[in-house]
Every structure is written in C-alpha cells, then in structure tokens.
Amino acid sequence: MPILAYALDNWDLILRLTGQHVGLVLTALGAATATGVPLGIALARRPAIAGAVIGALSALTTVPSIALFGLLLPILAIVGQGIGPLPAVIAVFLYAQLPIVRNTVAAISGVDPMLRDAARGMGMTRRQRLRRVELPLAVPVILAGIRTALVTNIGVMTIAAYVGAGGLGVLISRGISQTDPRQLVTGALAVSLLAVLADLSVLAVQHRLSRRAPVRLEAGHG
C-alpha cells in the first residue's frame, strides 16, 4: 500500500512531528488547566456571574480555529511572535478553557451540601473544605473536562502547521498543497490515533479516581 510504504519510509519524520504536536498540545493544556480550574472554583462560588463567563467562553469556541489564528497573528507580530508556536499555543489554550471551566463549576457545585455543612461544623476553613472535601470529590468530573479539551485540541492543533508551529498538521498541509494523498492520509491517521490514545489514557485515570474510597471527614488542622 502506498500510504503504508510512505509511513515506513518517513517514520523518523512522523515521530518528530508527533513529538512537536504533543509538546504544543500539552503546553496549551497545562496552562489552560492551571487557569481554568481556579477560575471554575471561583465561579462555582459566584453563580451570578458563572453563566455569563461560561457563555462568553462558549461564544469563543464558535470562532473557527483558522480565523482565531488570523486574529492572533497581527497582534503577536507586534512583539515578533506572529509566526511560530506561540499563536498556536494561545489559540488552543483559549479553546481548552470552556470544558475545563464548565466541568469544574459543575463538579464543585455538585458536592453534597451536607458534606460541606459537616466539614464546616468540624471547624474547617473554606480552604480546608476545598482541599479535603470538595476537590477530592470533584476531581473525576474536572478530569473529564480536561479529557475533552485534550482530545479536541489534538485535532485543533493541526492548524498550527499554517503558522509555522510544526506538528502533524505539516503532513496534512503538505498533502493538500502537493496533492499528495499519502501525506494527507498519514497525517490524518496519526492525529486520529494520537487522539484515541490520549482519550483512553485519561479515561483510565478518570475511572480509577471515580472508584476510589469516599471522602472521610476527620477532625484536625492542615
């Protein structure tokens, strides 16, 4: 088969582009998690504005990825970063916010109020309740949002090839520009396989966390 022969002949290139792709996605996802989870926790305590923020993030995700890249390029060109990994990472970071923030809000808001009351009655501060009661119960749902963001953005990151950021989108863009179905199909299959492997890996962690022992309230400080 021509596609299989192409893949075997260009295995080193595919591995290098896969490494670039994974690095870009994880960088964006890590930043999105570091900001989205705290934002979701804050919004869960302020339901009056949570809807508006989630609505704005939802509207952002409706912007086509190629259009978002187009908006970012002239802005980042001012600081000399219009071409390269930065616009790709920022775009994927923005797209990852919605599922992470939305799931975090749902997870924290869904904690049984009786558990909160019991923790409050034991003298726990708000920070202690968050760390010892709410977050342990919320982690599986939060992780589901991170999983959604990861799988979705593996596909979105293929657009990064058009701004010189590399990744598996290079094979797809070359296949289109050179009318070479071998590169196009190889790139598409590699992205799909990467998304499936990422999904299964995070799903396994999510299931493990979902089956762990329930939260136990114990008196004490920390």
C-alpha positions in Angstrom: 0.0 0.0 0.0 1.4 3.4 -0.9 0.3 5.0 2.4 1.9 2.3 4.5 5.1 2.5 2.4 5.2 6.2 2.8 4.8 5.9 6.6 7.5 3.4 6.9 9.9 5.4 4.7 9.2 8.6 6.7 8.9 7.1 10.2 11.5 9.4 11.7 9.7 12.5 10.3 6.4 11.2 11.7 7.9 10.7 15.1 9.4 14.1 15.1 6.2 15.8 14.1 4.3 13.8 16.7 6.7 15.0 19.4 6.1 18.6 18.3 2.4 18.1 18.3 2.3 16.5 21.7 4.5 19.2 23.1 2.3 22.0 21.8 -0.9 20.4 23.0 0.4 19.7 26.5 1.8 23.2 26.9 -1.5 24.7 26.0 -3.5 22.2 28.1 -1.2 22.7 31.1 -1.7 26.4 31.0 -5.5 26.0 30.5 -5.7 23.6 33.4 -3.7 25.9 35.7 -6.0 28.8 35.0 -9.3 27.1 34.2 -9.6 25.0 37.4 -9.1 28.0 39.7 -11.5 30.1 37.6 -14.1 27.3 37.8 -13.7 27.1 41.5 -14.2 30.8 41.9 -17.2 30.8 39.6 -18.8 27.9 41.5 -18.9 30.3 44.5 -20.3 33.1 42.4 -23.2 31.6 40.4 -24.5 35.1 39.5 -21.6 35.6 37.1 -20.8 32.0 36.2 -23.4 31.8 33.5 -22.0 35.0 31.8 -18.4 33.8 31.9 -19.3 30.3 30.6 -21.4 31.9 27.9 -18.5 34.1 26.8 -16.2 31.0 26.6 -18.9 29.2 24.6 -19.0 32.0 22.1 -15.3 31.9 21.8 -15.3 28.3 20.9 -17.6 29.0 17.9 -14.8 31.1 16.3 -13.2 28.9 13.6 -9.7 28.0 14.5 -8.2 29.4 11.3 -10.0 32.7 12.0 -8.6 32.8 15.5 -5.1 32.2 14.3 -5.7 35.0 11.8 -6.7 37.4 14.6 -3.7 36.4 16.8 -1.0 36.8 14.1 -1.1 40.6 13.7 -1.3 41.1 17.5 1.6 38.8 18.3 3.6 40.2 15.3 3.9 43.4 17.4 6.2 41.5 19.7 7.8 39.5 17.0 5.9 36.3 17.7 3.4 36.3 14.9 4.8 33.1 13.4 5.7 30.0 15.4 4.4 28.1 18.4 3.1 31.0 20.4 -0.1 31.7 18.4 -0.9 28.0 18.2 -0.5 27.5 21.9 -2.6 30.6 22.7 -5.4 29.5 20.4 -5.5 26.0 21.8 -5.3 27.4 25.3 -8.4 29.6 24.7 -10.3 26.6 23.2 -9.5 24.5 26.2 -11.0 26.9 28.7 -14.6 26.0 28.2 -14.7 22.3 29.0 -12.3 22.8 31.9 -14.1 25.7 33.5 -17.6 24.3 32.9 -16.8 20.9 34.4 -15.0 22.5 37.4 -18.1 24.7 38.1 -20.4 21.7 37.8 -18.1 19.5 39.9 -17.7 21.9 42.8 -21.4 23.0 42.7 -22.5 19.4 42.7 -20.8 18.5 46.0 -23.4 17.3 48.6 -24.2 20.4 50.8 -24.5 18.0 53.8 -20.8 17.2 53.4 -19.9 20.9 53.3 -22.1 21.5 56.4 -20.4 18.6 58.2 -17.0 20.0 57.4 -18.0 23.4 58.5 -19.3 22.0 61.7 -16.0 20.4 62.4 -14.3 23.8 62.2 -12.7 23.5 58.7 -11.9 26.8 57.0 -13.1 27.4 53.4 -9.6 26.4 52.1 -9.6 23.2 54.2 -13.1 22.3 52.9 -12.0 22.8 49.3 -8.8 20.8 49.7 -10.1 18.0 51.9 -13.7 17.6 50.8 -14.7 19.4 47.6 -11.7 18.8 45.4 -11.4 15.0 46.1 -15.0 14.6 45.1 -14.8 16.9 42.1 -11.5 15.6 40.6 -13.2 12.9 38.3 -15.6 15.4 36.8 -12.8 18.0 36.4 -10.6 15.4 34.7 -13.5 14.6 32.3 -13.4 18.3 31.2 -9.6 18.1 30.8 -10.0 14.9 28.8 -12.5 16.6 26.4 -10.2 19.6 26.0 -7.2 17.3 25.3 -8.9 15.2 22.6 -10.5 18.2 20.9 -7.3 20.2 20.9 -5.2 17.5 19.4 -7.3 18.0 16.3 -7.3 21.8 16.5 -3.5 21.9 16.8 -3.2 20.6 13.2 -3.9 24.2 12.1 -0.6 25.1 13.8 1.3 24.0 10.7 -0.1 27.0 8.9 1.6 29.4 11.3 5.0 27.6 11.3 4.5 25.8 14.6 5.1 22.3 13.3 3.2 19.2 14.4 1.3 16.6 12.5 -0.6 19.3 10.6 2.6 19.7 8.5 1.8 16.3 6.8 -1.8 17.4 6.2 -0.9 20.8 4.8 1.8 19.4 2.6 -0.6 16.7 1.3 -3.1 19.4 0.4 -0.6 21.8 -1.2 1.2 19.0 -3.1 -1.9 17.0 -3.9 -0.3 14.0 -2.2 -2.9 11.7 -0.6 -0.1 9.7 1.1 0.9 12.6 3.3 -2.6 13.8 3.8 -3.9 10.4 5.0 -0.8 9.6 7.0 -1.2 12.9 8.9 -4.9 12.5 9.4 -4.5 8.9 10.7 -1.6 9.9 13.0 -3.7 12.7 14.6 -6.7 10.4 15.0 -4.5 7.7 16.6 -3.0 10.2 18.9 -6.4 11.5 20.0 -7.7 7.9 20.6 -4.6 7.0 22.7 -4.9 10.2 24.7 -8.6 9.7 25.3 -8.1 6.1 26.5 -5.2 7.1 28.8 -7.1 9.9 30.5 -10.3 7.8 30.7 -8.4 5.1 32.6 -7.2 7.6 35.1 -10.7 9.0 35.4 -12.2 5.6 36.1 -9.6 4.9 38.7 -10.3 8.2 40.5 -14.1 7.5 40.3 -13.7 4.2 42.1 -11.5 5.4 44.9 -12.7 5.5 48.6 -15.2 8.2 49.5 -14.1 11.3 51.4 -13.7 10.8 55.1 -14.2 13.8 57.4 -11.7 13.8 60.2 -11.1 16.5 62.8 -7.7 18.2 62.6 -5.8 21.0 61.1 -4.0 21.3 57.8 
